[in-house]
Amino acid sequence: GQANYINDFIRERKLDAPRGSATIRWFGEEIPPQVSIQALVTAGDKVSEGRLVEGVSIAWYEVIRMIARNPEDIYNIDPRKFEELIAGAYERAGYDEVILTPQSGDKGRDIIATKHGLGSIRIFDQVKRNRISHVVTAHDVQALLGVLSTAPNVSKGVFTTSGIFAPTLLDNEEIARMVPHRLELRPRDVLIPWLLKLGGH
C-alpha cells in the first residue's frame, strides 16, 4: 500500500524521527513514530519576512510523483506542507528569492517570490489547501487585495488553492479589474499541471 511505499522510501534514506515523536499522518495514512517526513524544501537564512528557500528536497519530488499518480492526494497534504510544496515550486520555476513566511503572523502572505533584473517582479502568494467543496470566496480574495494595497514593494498577488474559486468571483468588479496583471488566480486545474511540469512529469 501507499503507507508501505512511503515507509520504505523514508527508511532507505534514514529519515528517522526524534525520539518520543508522535505518530504522524502522510497523505491520510498513519506512519509509525520511528519515521519522519523530510521537509519538502531546504531552508536557508532567516530574514525579516520569514525564511529563505534554497532548494527542494527529494521528498518534494516524491509528493509531486504521488499527485501525478493520484491528484486527489493533494487534499491530504498537511496545510503547512502544502505551503512548502508551493514555495518549492517557485524555486524550481527559477525565482531568485523565495521566502516562506511564518505559520502565524504571515500578514496574508504565505510565500514571497522575487525575480531580480530587467522586468523584476515580486509576488505575494496566499496559499489555501482547500477541497473542491470548500470554495475560495470573494471575501478571501479581497483580503489579499487589501494586503497588496498596503505594500508598495509588491508587483502582484497570486491566490493559490488546491480547490476552486467561487463561480461568481469575477462578477465582483473590484476583483475582476485586477485580474490578471495585478492579481492571478491559481485554482486546482491550473495548479496541478504547473506542479507536474516543474516536477518533470
C-alpha positions as CSV (number, residue, x, y, z in Angstrom):
1,G,0.0,0.0,0.0
2,Q,0.9,3.7,-0.1
3,A,2.0,3.8,3.5
4,N,4.4,0.8,3.0
5,Y,5.8,2.6,-0.1
6,I,6.4,5.8,1.9
7,N,7.9,3.9,4.9
8,D,10.3,2.1,2.6
9,F,11.2,5.4,0.9
10,I,11.9,7.0,4.3
11,R,13.8,4.1,5.8
12,E,16.0,3.8,2.7
13,R,17.1,7.4,3.3
14,K,17.3,7.0,7.2
15,L,14.8,9.9,7.8
16,D,14.3,8.9,11.4
17,A,12.1,11.0,13.7
18,P,13.3,12.3,17.0
19,R,12.8,10.1,20.0
20,G,9.4,10.4,21.6
21,S,7.8,11.9,18.4
22,A,4.1,11.2,18.0
23,T,2.6,9.2,15.2
24,I,2.2,11.4,12.1
25,R,-0.1,11.3,9.1
26,W,1.1,11.3,5.5
27,F,-1.5,11.5,2.7
28,G,-4.1,10.5,5.2
29,E,-2.3,7.4,6.4
30,E,-0.6,6.9,9.7
31,I,3.1,6.4,9.8
32,P,4.8,4.9,12.8
33,P,6.6,7.3,15.2
34,Q,10.0,5.9,14.3
35,V,9.9,7.6,10.9
36,S,9.5,11.2,9.9
37,I,8.6,13.1,6.7
38,Q,11.6,15.1,5.4
39,A,11.0,18.8,4.8
40,L,9.9,19.5,1.2
41,V,12.2,22.5,0.9
42,T,15.8,23.3,2.0
43,A,15.6,26.2,4.4
44,G,18.2,29.0,4.2
45,D,18.8,32.1,6.2
46,K,16.1,33.7,8.3
47,V,15.1,37.1,7.0
48,S,12.7,39.7,8.4
49,E,9.7,38.3,6.5
50,G,10.4,34.6,7.1
51,R,12.9,32.0,6.0
52,L,14.6,31.8,2.6
53,V,14.0,28.6,0.5
54,E,17.3,27.5,-1.0
55,G,16.0,24.4,-2.9
56,V,13.7,21.4,-2.8
57,S,14.4,18.0,-1.2
58,I,13.9,14.5,-2.6
59,A,10.6,14.5,-0.7
60,W,9.3,17.4,-2.8
61,Y,9.7,15.3,-5.9
62,E,8.1,12.3,-4.2
63,V,5.0,14.4,-3.3
64,I,4.8,15.6,-7.0
65,R,5.0,11.9,-8.1
66,M,2.2,11.0,-5.7
67,I,0.0,13.8,-7.1
68,A,0.8,12.6,-10.6
69,R,-0.4,9.1,-9.7
70,N,-3.5,10.3,-7.8
71,P,-4.4,14.0,-7.9
72,E,-6.8,13.5,-5.1
73,D,-3.9,13.0,-2.7
74,I,-3.3,16.8,-2.9
75,Y,-6.2,17.2,-0.4
76,N,-4.5,15.1,2.2
77,I,-1.3,17.1,2.5
78,D,-0.9,19.0,5.7
79,P,-1.6,22.7,5.1
80,R,2.0,23.8,6.1
81,K,3.5,21.1,3.9
82,F,1.3,22.4,1.1
83,E,2.8,25.8,1.5
84,E,6.3,24.2,1.4
85,L,5.2,22.4,-1.8
86,I,4.2,25.7,-3.5
87,A,7.3,27.5,-2.2
88,G,9.4,24.8,-3.7
89,A,7.6,25.2,-7.0
90,Y,8.6,28.9,-7.1
91,E,12.2,27.9,-6.5
92,R,12.0,25.3,-9.3
93,A,10.4,27.9,-11.6
94,G,13.5,30.0,-11.4
95,Y,12.7,32.7,-8.9
96,D,15.8,34.3,-7.4
97,E,14.5,34.6,-3.9
98,V,11.7,32.6,-2.3
99,I,10.6,33.3,1.3
100,L,8.3,31.0,3.3
101,T,6.6,33.2,5.9
102,P,5.9,32.0,9.5
103,Q,2.8,30.0,10.1
104,S,1.4,32.7,12.4
105,G,1.6,36.4,11.7
106,D,2.2,36.0,7.9
107,K,0.2,39.2,7.2
108,G,-1.8,37.4,4.4
109,R,1.3,36.3,2.6
110,D,2.3,32.7,2.8
111,I,5.1,32.9,0.1
112,I,7.0,35.9,-1.2
113,A,8.8,35.1,-4.6
114,T,11.1,37.6,-6.3
115,K,12.8,37.7,-9.7
116,H,15.6,40.3,-10.0
117,G,16.9,42.2,-13.0
118,L,15.2,43.6,-16.0
119,G,11.4,43.2,-15.6
120,S,11.9,42.3,-12.0
121,I,8.8,41.1,-10.1
122,R,7.8,40.5,-6.5
123,I,4.8,38.2,-5.8
124,F,2.8,37.7,-2.6
125,D,1.1,34.3,-2.8
126,Q,-1.7,33.4,-0.5
127,V,-2.0,29.6,-0.3
128,K,-5.1,27.6,0.6
129,R,-5.2,23.8,0.7
130,N,-9.0,23.5,0.2
131,R,-11.2,20.7,-1.1
132,I,-13.4,21.3,-4.1
133,S,-16.4,21.5,-1.7
134,H,-14.8,24.5,0.2
135,V,-14.6,27.2,-2.5
136,V,-12.4,30.3,-2.2
137,T,-14.8,33.2,-1.8
138,A,-14.6,36.8,-2.9
139,H,-14.0,37.8,0.7
140,D,-10.9,35.6,0.8
141,V,-9.5,37.2,-2.3
142,Q,-10.4,40.7,-1.2
143,A,-8.3,40.1,1.9
144,L,-5.3,39.5,-0.4
145,L,-6.1,42.7,-2.3
146,G,-6.1,44.6,1.0
147,V,-2.6,43.3,1.6
148,L,-1.5,44.4,-1.9
149,S,-2.9,47.9,-1.4
150,T,-0.8,48.5,1.7
151,A,2.5,47.0,0.3
152,P,4.4,49.4,-2.0
153,N,7.1,46.8,-2.7
154,V,4.9,44.1,-4.4
155,S,4.2,43.7,-8.1
156,K,1.2,41.3,-7.9
157,G,-0.7,38.9,-5.8
158,V,-1.4,35.2,-6.5
159,F,-4.1,33.2,-4.8
160,T,-3.2,29.5,-5.0
161,T,-5.7,26.8,-4.0
162,S,-5.9,23.1,-4.3
163,G,-9.7,23.7,-4.7
164,I,-11.7,26.1,-6.8
165,F,-12.9,29.7,-6.7
166,A,-16.5,30.7,-6.2
167,P,-18.2,30.6,-9.7
168,T,-19.3,34.2,-9.3
169,L,-16.0,35.5,-8.1
170,L,-15.2,37.6,-11.2
171,D,-18.7,39.2,-11.0
172,N,-17.0,41.3,-8.3
173,E,-15.8,44.4,-10.1
174,E,-13.0,45.1,-7.5
175,I,-11.5,41.6,-8.2
176,A,-12.2,41.4,-12.0
177,R,-10.3,44.7,-12.7
178,M,-7.2,43.4,-11.0
179,V,-7.0,40.1,-13.0
180,P,-4.7,39.0,-14.4
181,H,-2.0,41.7,-14.2
182,R,-2.2,42.7,-10.6
183,L,-3.9,39.5,-9.3
184,E,-3.6,36.0,-10.5
185,L,-5.9,33.2,-9.5
186,R,-4.4,29.7,-9.5
187,P,-7.1,27.0,-8.9
188,R,-6.6,23.3,-8.9
189,D,-6.9,22.9,-12.7
190,V,-4.0,25.4,-13.2
191,L,-2.0,24.4,-10.1
192,I,-1.7,20.7,-10.7
193,P,-0.3,20.9,-14.3
194,W,2.1,23.6,-13.1
195,L,3.4,21.4,-10.3
196,L,3.7,18.3,-12.5
197,K,5.6,20.2,-15.2
198,L,8.1,21.6,-12.6
199,G,8.4,18.1,-11.1
200,G,9.3,16.6,-14.5
201,H,6.0,14.9,-15.3
